Amino acid sequence: MGSKSIRRTSKGLRKAGWSDKEILDIAAVTCYRIFISRMADALGVDLTEDYKNLRKD
C-alpha cells in the first residue's frame, strides 16, 4: 500500500467520523497482526486455532 493510498484511506476514515487516535489504533493493531503472522510463517510456527479464528473485520 503506497503513501497516497494510506492518505486516501485515513481521509475516508476521518470523513466517516473516526478520530486520529482511533485511526492510529486501527493501524497499530493491523500492523501487529501482520507482524505476528509473518514472524510465525518465517519461523515455521503454527498459530493456535484461537489466533487463526480472530475476526478480520
Secondary structure, DSSP 8 states (H G I E B T S, - for coil): --HHHHHHHHHHHHHTT--HHHHHHHHHHHHHHHHHHHHHHHHT----HHHHTS---
